Amino acid sequence: MPEDVTNRGRIDLTLIMHDKILIIEFKLKKFGDAKKAIMQIKEKGYPDKYVSYHKPIYLIGISFDTIERNVTELKVEQYENSKNRFSQ
């Protein structure tokens, strides 16, 4: 689901699969790295919308370089529903 709307912002891309949920945030390298993308997901509480699905939720930050026209960084963290915390 592209441009997935929440009450705290828009998730760039959400993939709801039969066994997991992927929340993906894209950043241009000049505006931040993959770590900053993950931080945005956490700060805006994007996973909260999907906790009730009772599936593992993965947070994915992807940074792109517009000059190289390629992915420069990828970071993945799992959101732990039961503890309402993040792990790497």
N, CA, C and O atoms as CSV, one atom per row, in Angstrom:
chain,resi,resn,atom,element,x,y,z
A,1,MET,N,N,0.840,-1.150,0.000
A,1,MET,CA,C,0.000,0.000,0.000
A,1,MET,C,C,0.905,1.240,0.000
A,1,MET,O,O,1.484,1.571,1.035
A,2,PRO,N,N,1.037,1.926,-1.136
A,2,PRO,CA,C,1.876,3.130,-1.183
A,2,PRO,C,C,1.187,4.306,-0.506
A,2,PRO,O,O,-0.040,4.405,-0.504
A,3,GLU,N,N,1.992,5.194,0.069
A,3,GLU,CA,C,1.464,6.396,0.746
A,3,GLU,C,C,0.353,6.019,1.725
A,3,GLU,O,O,-0.750,6.563,1.676
A,4,ASP,N,N,0.666,5.086,2.606
A,4,ASP,CA,C,-0.251,4.568,3.618
A,4,ASP,C,C,-0.466,5.638,4.691
A,4,ASP,O,O,0.465,5.992,5.414
A,5,VAL,N,N,-1.669,6.139,4.790
A,5,VAL,CA,C,-1.981,7.247,5.691
A,5,VAL,C,C,-2.214,6.749,7.116
A,5,VAL,O,O,-2.934,5.775,7.336
A,6,THR,N,N,-1.592,7.435,8.082
A,6,THR,CA,C,-1.846,7.194,9.498
A,6,THR,C,C,-2.269,8.521,10.115
A,6,THR,O,O,-2.276,9.548,9.437
A,7,ASN,N,N,-2.617,8.502,11.379
A,7,ASN,CA,C,-2.991,9.755,12.030
A,7,ASN,C,C,-1.774,10.609,12.386
A,7,ASN,O,O,-1.925,11.713,12.907
A,8,ARG,N,N,-0.562,10.101,12.105
A,8,ARG,CA,C,0.664,10.833,12.426
A,8,ARG,C,C,1.556,11.069,11.206
A,8,ARG,O,O,2.692,11.518,11.352
A,9,GLY,N,N,1.058,10.775,10.019
A,9,GLY,CA,C,1.847,10.981,8.810
A,9,GLY,C,C,1.534,9.929,7.760
A,9,GLY,O,O,0.545,9.201,7.857
A,10,ARG,N,N,2.401,9.865,6.751
A,10,ARG,CA,C,2.230,8.897,5.663
A,10,ARG,C,C,3.431,7.964,5.583
A,10,ARG,O,O,4.578,8.401,5.489
A,11,ILE,N,N,3.141,6.692,5.621
A,11,ILE,CA,C,4.172,5.676,5.429
A,11,ILE,C,C,4.421,5.585,3.928
A,11,ILE,O,O,3.472,5.522,3.147
A,12,ASP,N,N,5.698,5.578,3.514
A,12,ASP,CA,C,5.996,5.513,2.082
A,12,ASP,C,C,5.435,4.244,1.445
A,12,ASP,O,O,4.846,4.296,0.365
A,13,LEU,N,N,5.620,3.095,2.119
A,13,LEU,CA,C,5.127,1.842,1.557
A,13,LEU,C,C,4.907,0.840,2.685
A,13,LEU,O,O,5.766,0.668,3.550
A,14,THR,N,N,3.761,0.185,2.670
A,14,THR,CA,C,3.471,-0.888,3.615
A,14,THR,C,C,3.120,-2.137,2.817
A,14,THR,O,O,2.288,-2.096,1.910
A,15,LEU,N,N,3.760,-3.240,3.162
A,15,LEU,CA,C,3.442,-4.522,2.537
A,15,LEU,C,C,2.859,-5.425,3.618
A,15,LEU,O,O,3.535,-5.756,4.592
A,16,ILE,N,N,1.613,-5.816,3.442
A,16,ILE,CA,C,0.960,-6.722,4.372
A,16,ILE,C,C,0.963,-8.107,3.727
A,16,ILE,O,O,0.279,-8.357,2.734
A,17,MET,N,N,1.757,-8.998,4.327
A,17,MET,CA,C,1.893,-10.348,3.796
A,17,MET,C,C,1.173,-11.317,4.731
A,17,MET,O,O,0.757,-10.936,5.825
A,18,HIS,N,N,1.028,-12.555,4.304
A,18,HIS,CA,C,0.285,-13.505,5.130
A,18,HIS,C,C,0.973,-13.780,6.465
A,18,HIS,O,O,0.307,-14.148,7.432
A,19,ASP,N,N,2.290,-13.608,6.533
A,19,ASP,CA,C,3.012,-13.945,7.766
A,19,ASP,C,C,3.765,-12.783,8.408
A,19,ASP,O,O,4.377,-12.963,9.461
A,20,LYS,N,N,3.736,-11.593,7.798
A,20,LYS,CA,C,4.465,-10.445,8.341
A,20,LYS,C,C,3.994,-9.155,7.692
A,20,LYS,O,O,3.271,-9.159,6.696
A,21,ILE,N,N,4.429,-8.045,8.291
A,21,ILE,CA,C,4.132,-6.712,7.758
A,21,ILE,C,C,5.456,-5.968,7.613
A,21,ILE,O,O,6.269,-5.951,8.538
A,22,LEU,N,N,5.669,-5.357,6.453
A,22,LEU,CA,C,6.871,-4.571,6.193
A,22,LEU,C,C,6.476,-3.106,6.075
A,22,LEU,O,O,5.622,-2.749,5.264
A,23,ILE,N,N,7.101,-2.261,6.888
A,23,ILE,CA,C,6.875,-0.824,6.818
A,23,ILE,C,C,8.157,-0.214,6.280
A,23,ILE,O,O,9.212,-0.314,6.906
A,24,ILE,N,N,8.061,0.420,5.115
A,24,ILE,CA,C,9.247,0.891,4.398
A,24,ILE,C,C,9.215,2.407,4.259
A,24,ILE,O,O,8.214,2.995,3.849
A,25,GLU,N,N,10.342,3.022,4.614
A,25,GLU,CA,C,10.498,4.473,4.480
A,25,GLU,C,C,11.704,4.721,3.586
A,25,GLU,O,O,12.786,4.182,3.822
A,26,PHE,N,N,11.512,5.535,2.566
A,26,PHE,CA,C,12.583,5.877,1.627
A,26,PHE,C,C,13.125,7.269,1.937
A,26,PHE,O,O,12.371,8.175,2.294
A,27,LYS,N,N,14.438,7.428,1.798
A,27,LYS,CA,C,15.078,8.737,1.976
A,27,LYS,C,C,16.063,8.964,0.841
A,27,LYS,O,O,16.801,8.058,0.454
A,28,LEU,N,N,16.067,10.192,0.308
A,28,LEU,CA,C,17.142,10.566,-0.589
A,28,LEU,C,C,18.373,10.812,0.259
A,28,LEU,O,O,18.272,11.398,1.337
A,29,LYS,N,N,19.522,10.380,-0.202
A,29,LYS,CA,C,20.761,10.480,0.569
A,29,LYS,C,C,21.005,11.905,1.075
A,29,LYS,O,O,21.496,12.085,2.189
A,30,LYS,N,N,20.671,12.910,0.275
A,30,LYS,CA,C,20.924,14.290,0.675
A,30,LYS,C,C,20.006,14.741,1.821
A,30,LYS,O,O,20.277,15.764,2.450
A,31,PHE,N,N,18.926,13.996,2.102
A,31,PHE,CA,C,18.013,14.341,3.185
A,31,PHE,C,C,18.122,13.411,4.392
A,31,PHE,O,O,17.481,13.654,5.414
A,32,GLY,N,N,18.914,12.365,4.289
A,32,GLY,CA,C,19.073,11.444,5.414
A,32,GLY,C,C,19.450,10.054,4.954
A,32,GLY,O,O,19.357,9.720,3.773
A,33,ASP,N,N,19.869,9.263,5.899
A,33,ASP,CA,C,20.279,7.893,5.590
A,33,ASP,C,C,19.192,6.906,6.020
A,33,ASP,O,O,18.114,7.305,6.460
A,34,ALA,N,N,19.491,5.620,5.885
A,34,ALA,CA,C,18.523,4.579,6.234
A,34,ALA,C,C,18.192,4.618,7.725
A,34,ALA,O,O,17.061,4.337,8.121
A,35,LYS,N,N,19.174,4.964,8.544
A,35,LYS,CA,C,18.938,5.063,9.987
A,35,LYS,C,C,17.916,6.163,10.292
A,35,LYS,O,O,17.052,5.992,11.153
A,36,LYS,N,N,18.018,7.277,9.592
A,36,LYS,CA,C,17.058,8.368,9.784
A,36,LYS,C,C,15.654,7.937,9.345
A,36,LYS,O,O,14.659,8.340,9.949
A,37,ALA,N,N,15.581,7.126,8.305
A,37,ALA,CA,C,14.291,6.614,7.838
A,37,ALA,C,C,13.646,5.739,8.912
A,37,ALA,O,O,12.447,5.853,9.168
A,38,ILE,N,N,14.443,4.861,9.543
A,38,ILE,CA,C,13.940,4.013,10.629
A,38,ILE,C,C,13.495,4.884,11.807
A,38,ILE,O,O,12.457,4.626,12.416
A,39,MET,N,N,14.278,5.906,12.120
A,39,MET,CA,C,13.926,6.812,13.213
A,39,MET,C,C,12.576,7.475,12.954
A,39,MET,O,O,11.776,7.636,13.875
A,40,GLN,N,N,12.324,7.857,11.710
A,40,GLN,CA,C,11.043,8.474,11.361
A,40,GLN,C,C,9.892,7.502,11.597
A,40,GLN,O,O,8.851,7.889,12.127
A,41,ILE,N,N,10.073,6.252,11.210
A,41,ILE,CA,C,9.035,5.236,11.418
A,41,ILE,C,C,8.714,5.124,12.905
A,41,ILE,O,O,7.548,5.063,13.296
A,42,LYS,N,N,9.757,5.098,13.725
A,42,LYS,CA,C,9.567,4.976,15.180
A,42,LYS,C,C,8.927,6.224,15.774
A,42,LYS,O,O,7.958,6.136,16.528
A,43,GLU,N,N,9.475,7.385,15.431
A,43,GLU,CA,C,8.993,8.646,16.004
A,43,GLU,C,C,7.530,8.921,15.664
A,43,GLU,O,O,6.785,9.463,16.480
A,44,LYS,N,N,7.133,8.547,14.467
A,44,LYS,CA,C,5.752,8.798,14.033
A,44,LYS,C,C,4.795,7.678,14.467
A,44,LYS,O,O,3.585,7.772,14.260
A,45,GLY,N,N,5.345,6.625,15.067
A,45,GLY,CA,C,4.490,5.540,15.553
A,45,GLY,C,C,3.795,4.765,14.455
A,45,GLY,O,O,2.699,4.248,14.670
A,46,TYR,N,N,4.402,4.669,13.284
A,46,TYR,CA,C,3.763,3.981,12.164
A,46,TYR,C,C,3.357,2.532,12.475
A,46,TYR,O,O,2.296,2.101,12.023
A,47,PRO,N,N,4.163,1.762,13.231
A,47,PRO,CA,C,3.756,0.368,13.497
A,47,PRO,C,C,2.468,0.244,14.309
A,47,PRO,O,O,1.796,-0.785,14.244
A,48,ASP,N,N,2.120,1.273,15.066
A,48,ASP,CA,C,0.931,1.205,15.921
A,48,ASP,C,C,-0.326,0.817,15.140
A,48,ASP,O,O,-1.206,0.134,15.664
A,49,LYS,N,N,-0.395,1.253,13.904
A,49,LYS,CA,C,-1.563,0.970,13.060
A,49,LYS,C,C,-1.735,-0.530,12.810
A,49,LYS,O,O,-2.842,-0.989,12.527
A,50,TYR,N,N,-0.640,-1.295,12.913
A,50,TYR,CA,C,-0.661,-2.704,12.516
A,50,TYR,C,C,-0.468,-3.696,13.657
A,50,TYR,O,O,-0.466,-4.903,13.418
A,51,VAL,N,N,-0.307,-3.227,14.879
A,51,VAL,CA,C,-0.107,-4.124,16.017
A,51,VAL,C,C,-1.270,-5.100,16.167
A,51,VAL,O,O,-1.058,-6.259,16.524
A,52,SER,N,N,-2.468,-4.656,15.906
A,52,SER,CA,C,-3.649,-5.514,16.071
A,52,SER,C,C,-3.695,-6.678,15.075
A,52,SER,O,O,-4.517,-7.582,15.226
A,53,TYR,N,N,-2.830,-6.669,14.067
A,53,TYR,CA,C,-2.785,-7.774,13.101
A,53,TYR,C,C,-2.107,-9.008,13.702
A,53,TYR,O,O,-2.251,-10.109,13.170
A,54,HIS,N,N,-1.370,-8.836,14.803
A,54,HIS,CA,C,-0.668,-9.935,15.490
A,54,HIS,C,C,0.269,-10.693,14.559
A,54,HIS,O,O,0.308,-11.923,14.558
A,55,LYS,N,N,1.021,-9.936,13.770
A,55,LYS,CA,C,2.043,-10.493,12.879
A,55,LYS,C,C,3.358,-9.777,13.172
A,55,LYS,O,O,3.346,-8.646,13.658
A,56,PRO,N,N,4.489,-10.417,12.884
A,56,PRO,CA,C,5.761,-9.704,13.037
A,56,PRO,C,C,5.788,-8.479,12.118
A,56,PRO,O,O,5.349,-8.541,10.970
A,57,ILE,N,N,6.306,-7.374,12.638
A,57,ILE,CA,C,6.403,-6.135,11.873
A,57,ILE,C,C,7.875,-5.793,11.706
A,57,ILE,O,O,8.630,-5.747,12.677
A,58,TYR,N,N,8.270,-5.555,10.464
A,58,TYR,CA,C,9.652,-5.189,10.156
A,58,TYR,C,C,9.691,-3.752,9.651
A,58,TYR,O,O,8.891,-3.353,8.804
A,59,LEU,N,N,10.630,-2.988,10.181
A,59,LEU,CA,C,10.833,-1.605,9.778
A,59,LEU,C,C,12.031,-1.562,8.843
A,59,LEU,O,O,13.105,-2.061,9.177
A,60,ILE,N,N,11.846,-0.968,7.678
A,60,ILE,CA,C,12.898,-0.959,6.663
A,60,ILE,C,C,13.159,0.480,6.231
A,60,ILE,O,O,12.250,1.191,5.802
A,61,GLY,N,N,14.420,0.894,6.351
A,61,GLY,CA,C,14.844,2.203,5.881
A,61,GLY,C,C,15.739,2.022,4.669
A,61,GLY,O,O,16.675,1.221,4.687
A,62,ILE,N,N,15.446,2.769,3.620
A,62,ILE,CA,C,16.232,2.667,2.382
A,62,ILE,C,C,16.649,4.071,1.961
A,62,ILE,O,O,15.817,4.972,1.849
A,63,SER,N,N,17.940,4.244,1.732
A,63,SER,CA,C,18.487,5.528,1.288
A,63,SER,C,C,18.928,5.404,-0.168
A,63,SER,O,O,19.563,4.424,-0.559
A,64,PHE,N,N,18.578,6.424,-0.967
A,64,PHE,CA,C,18.919,6.448,-2.386
A,64,PHE,C,C,19.843,7.619,-2.684
A,64,PHE,O,O,19.720,8.690,-2.089
A,65,ASP,N,N,20.765,7.404,-3.609
A,65,ASP,CA,C,21.635,8.478,-4.100
A,65,ASP,C,C,21.134,8.872,-5.489
A,65,ASP,O,O,21.109,8.045,-6.401
A,66,THR,N,N,20.736,10.136,-5.647
A,66,THR,CA,C,20.172,10.583,-6.921
A,66,THR,C,C,21.232,10.700,-8.014
A,66,THR,O,O,20.912,10.575,-9.196
A,67,ILE,N,N,22.466,10.931,-7.644
A,67,ILE,CA,C,23.540,11.038,-8.639
A,67,ILE,C,C,23.911,9.655,-9.167
A,67,ILE,O,O,24.014,9.450,-10.377
A,68,GLU,N,N,24.112,8.699,-8.239
A,68,GLU,CA,C,24.452,7.330,-8.645
A,68,GLU,C,C,23.227,6.557,-9.134
A,68,GLU,O,O,23.346,5.535,-9.809
A,69,ARG,N,N,22.037,7.076,-8.773
A,69,ARG,CA,C,20.772,6.435,-9.130
A,69,ARG,C,C,20.726,4.987,-8.644
A,69,ARG,O,O,20.441,4.049,-9.389
A,70,ASN,N,N,21.028,4.863,-7.325
A,70,ASN,CA,C,21.104,3.540,-6.746
A,70,ASN,C,C,20.826,3.597,-5.249
A,70,ASN,O,O,20.862,4.666,-4.640
A,71,VAL,N,N,20.553,2.449,-4.673
A,71,VAL,CA,C,20.402,2.336,-3.230
A,71,VAL,C,C,21.785,2.468,-2.600
A,71,VAL,O,O,22.735,1.809,-3.024
A,72,THR,N,N,21.889,3.328,-1.581
A,72,THR,CA,C,23.176,3.507,-0.905
A,72,THR,C,C,23.211,2.847,0.464
A,72,THR,O,O,24.284,2.541,0.984
A,73,GLU,N,N,22.039,2.627,1.049
A,73,GLU,CA,C,22.003,2.022,2.373
A,73,GLU,C,C,20.641,1.378,2.619
A,73,GLU,O,O,19.608,1.870,2.167
A,74,LEU,N,N,20.672,0.266,3.345
A,74,LEU,CA,C,19.465,-0.453,3.711
A,74,LEU,C,C,19.594,-0.874,5.166
A,74,LEU,O,O,20.617,-1.429,5.566
A,75,LYS,N,N,18.564,-0.616,5.958
A,75,LYS,CA,C,18.572,-0.990,7.370
A,75,LYS,C,C,17.228,-1.620,7.697
A,75,LYS,O,O,16.179,-1.138,7.268
A,76,VAL,N,N,17.274,-2.718,8.472
A,76,VAL,CA,C,16.052,-3.444,8.835
A,76,VAL,C,C,16.056,-3.688,10.340
A,76,VAL,O,O,17.069,-4.093,10.911
A,77,GLU,N,N,14.922,-3.439,10.969
A,77,GLU,CA,C,14.728,-3.738,12.389
A,77,GLU,C,C,13.375,-4.413,12.549
A,77,GLU,O,O,12.439,-4.143,11.797
A,78,GLN,N,N,13.285,-5.291,13.535
A,78,GLN,CA,C,11.994,-5.913,13.839
A,78,GLN,C,C,11.348,-5.175,15.000
A,78,GLN,O,O,11.993,-4.888,16.009
A,79,TYR,N,N,10.077,-4.877,14.843
A,79,TYR,CA,C,9.281,-4.256,15.893
A,79,TYR,C,C,8.696,-5.373,16.739
A,79,TYR,O,O,8.071,-6.293,16.212
A,80,GLU,N,N,8.895,-5.298,18.035
A,80,GLU,CA,C,8.399,-6.347,18.921
A,80,GLU,C,C,7.076,-5.922,19.527
A,80,GLU,O,O,7.037,-5.079,20.423
A,81,ASN,N,N,5.996,-6.503,19.040
A,81,ASN,CA,C,4.639,-6.148,19.470
A,81,ASN,C,C,4.408,-6.350,20.967
A,81,ASN,O,O,3.858,-5.474,21.635
A,82,SER,N,N,4.822,-7.485,21.484
A,82,SER,CA,C,4.483,-7.832,22.862
A,82,SER,C,C,5.102,-6.871,23.878
A,82,SER,O,O,4.499,-6.601,24.916
A,83,LYS,N,N,6.275,-6.363,23.596
A,83,LYS,CA,C,6.937,-5.453,24.523
A,83,LYS,C,C,6.798,-4.005,24.098
A,83,LYS,O,O,7.210,-3.093,24.814
A,84,ASN,N,N,6.206,-3.798,22.912
A,84,ASN,CA,C,6.071,-2.439,22.362
A,84,ASN,C,C,7.421,-1.748,22.292
A,84,ASN,O,O,7.556,-0.562,22.592
A,85,ARG,N,N,8.437,-2.545,21.878
A,85,ARG,CA,C,9.798,-2.018,21.758
A,85,ARG,C,C,10.373,-2.437,20.424
A,85,ARG,O,O,9.795,-3.249,19.701
A,86,PHE,N,N,11.529,-1.862,20.111
A,86,PHE,CA,C,12.216,-2.172,18.866
A,86,PHE,C,C,13.461,-2.988,19.167
A,86,PHE,O,O,14.073,-2.825,20.223
A,87,SER,N,N,13.840,-3.866,18.246
A,87,SER,CA,C,15.096,-4.599,18.366
A,87,SER,C,C,15.791,-4.597,17.019
A,87,SER,O,O,15.173,-4.361,15.981
A,88,GLN,N,N,17.092,-4.866,17.054
A,88,GLN,CA,C,17.865,-4.913,15.807
A,88,GLN,C,C,18.334,-6.318,15.545
A,88,GLN,O,O,19.003,-6.569,14.542
